[in-house]
Amino acid sequence: MDRDPDFTAYVMARRPQLYRTAVLLCGDPHRAEDVVQDALVRLYAVWPRVASIGNVDAYVRRVIVNAHLSDRRRPWRRESPRELPDTAMAPGFGFEETDAVRAAIRRLPPGQRRVVVLRHIWGLSVEQTAQELGISTGTVKSQTADALASLRQALSPAYESTTPRRGEDR
């Protein structure tokens, strides 16, 4: 089976979104590039099987998340990123990517960042996100709530003074 034309077409169409996903997960464009390249190499190796199943995006998202987790475990990769690239989000993402949004997402703990990217960038359901990350739906819900509260606080200081955070009484 000649997989190159189909694989090439998929990469050309989806690579920008895969890269943006990796940047939001990693917080560093250089690491994100490594993660995407690793994911695409792995995808190419199993392309005929994955393409025949029909949910290539789900497979690649899982590989990107796993590659990011693996990359984070390497001790020589623990330096902090300084800035994110100035790239625009593709239409249909649901929010305007600004420096403030990118910085706020970068400050989220890794688990919350993964949940936000999968839920709000990729548009996955709670159940799909839980399955992709190998965590419970309750964990997805609580991490989403905590992440959104942190993002609201970071992006709108006035919001914090009027809205109680999860678990707080005011």
Secondary structure, 3 states (H helix, E strand, C coil): CCCHHHHHHHHHHHHHHHHHHHHHHHCCHHHHHHHHHHHHHHHHHHHHHHHHHCCHHHHHHHHHHHHHHHHHHCHHHCCCCCCCCCCCCCCCCCCCCCHHHHHHHHHCCHHHHHHHHHHHHCCCCHHHHHHHHCCCHHHHHHHHHHHHHHHHHHHCHHHHHHCCCCCCCC
